[in-house]
Amino acid sequence: MYMDHSATSPVRKEVFEVMEPYFTRSFGNASTFYSLGREAKKGMEEARGYVADLIGANNDEIIFTSGGTESDNIAIQGIAYKLNNSGKGNHIITSAIEHPAVMETCSALEKKGFEITYLPVYEEGIIRIEDLKSVIKEETILITIMHANNEIGTIQPISEIGKIAKENNIKFHTDAVQSVGKIPVDVNELNVDLLSISSHKIYGPKGIGALYIRKGTRLEPILYGGGQEKDLSPGTENIAGIVGLGEACRLANEELEKNIYYLTNLRNKLIEGILNSVEKSYVNGDIKKRLPGNVNFRFTGIEGESLVLMLDAKGIDGSTGSACSSKKLTASHVLKAIGLEDVDSHGSLRLTIGPENTEEEIETVIKEIPPIVERLRSMSSIWNKDDSLWKDNTKSCDI
């Protein structure tokens, strides 16, 4: 029972089938002029169209990258250096719960003299528009706020943020790695200038992604090579991966509404089942403004890592948070940002479901978690159900 789709997803059979010829038969370099190269380029450009269609963009506004991390770096550093070198300013606004690909990029820029403002997200895990407005200044050149969080699944008011950015002549980037293919994403409705995509979150292969760059947006290159992908991601294109991403986008677009309905029902069933059967259990982040397939629970008095291992023994795959930081012993920066103490952060469990998960699997998870939590609490030195420090669960199950 795989329930860690925010970490990665399996490659769909349909995706693998369209990729296979580009490993063995249509393996040409897309930069060459003979028929094998033209064949590879044709597959690449068809895939570019599928990516563009999924997010309401034009084909020539899509470049291919090695994944979400490269897309984020090209977007953020590219805008930062371009505008700073032009004397426009050095101030960047982001949120306190960004993916490490954004957080670490901003941290690196900070060391080079850029000023970074990290907006708070409060208990619900969502920024407040008035906070954003209050920190904008003349030197602000970029706002980078993720569309949906990879740990707690909360969805940010991207369209409103984009309007504010546009009104103030500020470039706006969103990391949409977790949202593209899972909820409606239209770059024009969202008012974004740049948007990052990753293939392996939507049943495509690993090692490939894309970056949407609105026409007229200029970036300083941060990589140098053969000039591919508008000089921004220069290197021989991963044609098989690109074709796989394109097919994954085509299928996601085709099945979007059906999957949203299905996953929302499964998610709500899971939330209600756990909150009703485990005392002092909570949902981290806003209970409604979240991705259809994302649930992040908190169980007072236990260690999340132990819960993950015991679920694994039952054949259930979940996680404590971001796969990119799961080996770190420190508490999640996302859970800290929503106000949790370290002891509570360590008692969290992320379950992210996909269209292949079934209602029967959800029922199994609801059945297996309560006795595991009870066992862990019986061994815990921090659990005392009568301790007044532990608050009763006041989160509503009305979802």
N, C-alpha and C positions, 0 to 999 in steps of 0.2 A: 504494500500500500504506500505508494510514493506520494508524499505530501510536502514537498519542498521545491515547488515550481518557481519560487522567486529566486532560488539559487541557480537552477538550470532546468531545462526540460529535455525529454528525449527527442531525437530527430524523428519526425513523422515518416512513415513508409513512403508516402507520396513525395516528400521532400528528398529523401535519399534516392529515389528512383530517377528524379530529374537531374540530380547531381552526378550520378554514376558515369554517364557518357563523357563528362568533362574531365574525368580522371584518366580514362582509357582511350577514348576515340577523338573527342573534340578538345584535345588538351593544348591547343596552340596558345601562343602568347598574343594577347589581344592588341598589342602594339605593332604586330607584323602585318604585312599587306597581302600575303598569299592566302589561299582559301582556308587553311586550318586556322590562321589568325582571325580571318574575317568571321569564321564560324563561332569562335570564342567570343569575339566582340558582339556578335548578334545576340548570343545568350546573355551577355552582361547587360546590354542595353534593354533587352526585354525585362530583365530582373529590375533594372532601375525604374522602369515604368510601373511595375507592381508595387515597389516601395513607395513611389510618389503617389500612386492611387490610394494607398492605405491612409495617407496623412493629408490628402488634399493638396499636394504640391505639384509643381511642374517637374518633368524629368530632369531638366538641366539644373535643378536646385538640389539634387541629391549627389553626394559623393560617397564612395565606399571606403570603409576603414577596417581596421582589424577587430573592432568591437566598441562597446560603450566607453571604455576608458580612453581609447585613442580619440573617439569623437568628442568627448568632454574636454580633453586636453587641447585638441585643435581649435575648438570653439572658444574656450576661455582664454588660453594664452594668445591665440590668433587675434582676437578682438583687443585684448589688454595691450599687447605690444603695438598693434597698428594704431590705436587711438592715442596711447601714451606717447608714442614717437611723433605723432602729429600735434602734440601739445594740447590734447583735449582733456586730459585729467588722468588720475590714477586711482580712483575710488571704485570699488566693486562691492555689490551687495549680494549676499547669499543667505542661506538659512542654517540653523544649527543642526539640522538633521540630514544634510546632504550625504550622498554616497562618498566613500573615500576617494573615488576618482575626481570628485569636485573639491572635497575638503582639502585633500593633499595638494591639489593644483593651486588652490587659493593660498594655502600655507606657503608654498614655494614662491608664489608671487609676492606674498607679504615680506619675505626675506629679501626680495629684490626692490623693496621700496614702495610697493603698492599698498594702499589702505583697504582693508577688508572689514566690512560690517556683517556680523552674523545675527540675523533676525531670530528672536525667540519664537517658539511654536506652542507653548503652554500645554495644558493637560491633554487637549484634543489633538495635538500634533499638527496643527495648521497655523500658518502665519496670519497675522492680522494686518489688513490693508492700511490701517492708520499708522502702524509701526513702520511700514515700508515708506509711506509718504513722509514721515518725520525724519528719516535719515538720508533722503535724497538731497544732494547738494550740487553745486556747479561743477565739481570735479568728478561726479559720478559718470562712469563710462559704460558700465555693464551691470545688469542684474542677472543672476543665474540661480534659479529656483527649480527644484525637481518637480515633475508633474505628480508622481505618486511615490511614496516612500517604500523602499525595498524591505524594511523591517516591519513597520506597523501598518503599511498599506494606505495611509491617509492621503487624500487627494487635495492638492493645493488649488487656490482660485487663480489659475494661470491666466485665464482670459482677462480678469480684472487687473492683474499685475501687468500684463502686456499693454493694456490701454494706458496705464500710468507711465510705463516706460516710453511709449510712443509720444505721449503728451510732453514728456520731458526730454525727448530726443536722446534716449538712452537705449543701447542695444540690449536685447533680452534673449537669453539662452535658457532652455529647459532640458534637463536630463529626463527623457521620456522612456528610458529603458524598461521600466516596469509597467508602463501604461499602454504603449503602442501594441495593438493587437488584442488588448484586453478590455479597453473602454474606447469610446469614440475619440479620435484625435484628428483635428483639422487645424493645420498651421495658421490658416487665416482667421478662424474663429478664436483661436488661442492667442492671436496677436504676437507670435514669436518670430524672432529673426533667425534663431538657430535651434535645432532640436536633435538630440542624440538617440540612436536606436541600436539595439543589440539583437542579434539573430537567435542566440541560444535560449532566450527567454520566451520565444514564441515557436518552439518546435523546429527551429532551424539549427544548422551546425554551429559549433563554437569557432571562435577565431575570425568572425566576420561581423561587421556592423555598418552603420551608415550615419551620415550627418546631413541634415537638411540645412541649407544656407539660403536665406531669402535673397532673391535677385537684387543686386546692388550692394549687398553687404560685403565689405572688404576685410580680409584677414591677413595677418602677417604669417608666412609659413614658419612652422616650427620644426619641420623635417625637410631634408633636401635629397633629391635623387633625380629620377628620370622624367619627372614632369607629369606623371599620371595623376588623374583625379584633380585637375586644375592646380597642380603643383602643391596641393595641400596634404595628400596622402601618397607621396611618390614612391613607386615600387611596382614590380610586376603584379598585376591583379590576381587575386585568388578567385579564379573564374568559377570553380566548382562551388566554393563557399558563397559567392555572390548569387549564383543561380539558386542555391538552396535557400538563401535569405529571401530572394524574390518569390519563390514558391511558397515559403512560409507566410509571407505577407499577403499573397494572393488568397491563400486558404483562410487566414485570419480575417481578412476583409469579408470574405464570403460567409463566414460562420459567426461573425461578431455578435449580432443580436441574439442568436440562439444560445451562444456560450454565456453571454452576460446573464440571461434569464436563468439558465441552468446552474451556473456557479453561484449566483446570488442566493438561490434557494438552498443549495448545499451549505453554503457559508452560514446562513441564518439558522439552519437546522443544527449545525455544529455548535454555534455560539449558544443557542438556547439549551441544547443538551448538556453542555459542560457547565454553564452558569447555574443550571437548575440541579445539577448532581454533585457539584464540588463546592463545599463551603469556602468562603473567602477566596473566590476566584474572580478574576476581573478581565476585561478586554482592554488592552493598551491602545490608546488613540480613539478618535471619534468612531462610534459604533456604526454610523451610517455612511459618512463621507469617506469610504474606503474602497479599495479594489474589490471586485466581486469574489475573488478567490482567496483573499487574505484574511487570516485571523491571527492575532498575537495575544495570547493569554498570559496572565500573571497569576501564579499560585503562591500565596503567602506561606513562608516557612519551609521552602524546599530549594534545591539547586536545580536549575534548568538542565544542566549538562547530564545529571543523573537521570532526570526524566527522559531526555532524548535517548540515552543508552538503554533504558528499560523498555521504552517504546520500540527501539530497534530490535530488541530481543523478541518482541511480539510481531515483528515484520512490518512496523510502521515507521516510515522515514519522515522526521521533522527536524527542526533546528532551533537554536536559541536566538538566532538573528542572522545578520548578513554573512553569507558564505565567505566574503572577502576578509572578514575580521573574526571568523569563528575560532581561530586558534589563539586569539589574544585573550589574556586572562582578565583584562580590565572590563568594567561594566560598559555596556553599549552606550555610545554617545547619544544615540537616538532616544533611548529610554531615560537617560539622564536629562535630556533636553525637555522631556515632557514632565519632569519633576520627580522622578522616582529615585529613591535612595539606592545605594549599591546592593543592599540585601534584597530589595524587591526586584531590581533589574535582573539579578542572577536567578530569580525564580520564574523567568519568562520562557514561553514556548511559542515558536512561530510555526503555524501549519498553513501552507499555501497549496490550494487544490487546483486541479486542472480538469478539462473536459472528460478525460478518461477515468477520473475517479467516479465512484458510484455511491448511491444512497446507502447501500449495504456497507460500504467501507466507512462511511461517516458514522453509521450506527455502531460499527465495531470500535471505532476510536472513542466514541462516547461511552461505550461499555468498558474499555480498557483503562482509560485515564484515571477515573476515580480511585480504584484500588491501588494503583501505582502511586498516586499522590498521597493516599493514606499511609502506605508503607513508608514512603520517604519521610513523611512528617513524623512517623513513629520513631525514626532514627535521627531526627533533626534536633540539634541543640538550640535552634532559633525558633522552633514552633511551640507555641502555647496558645491553643484556641481560646483560652479564657483571658489572655493578656489584653488589656484595654488599649495597647498600642496598635493592635490589629483591628482595622475598621471592618465592619460588615460590608458585604457587597451591596453597594447602592446603585450599581449600573443597571439600567433598565434592560430587560430582554425584549422590549417592544421594538423590533427592527423590521 
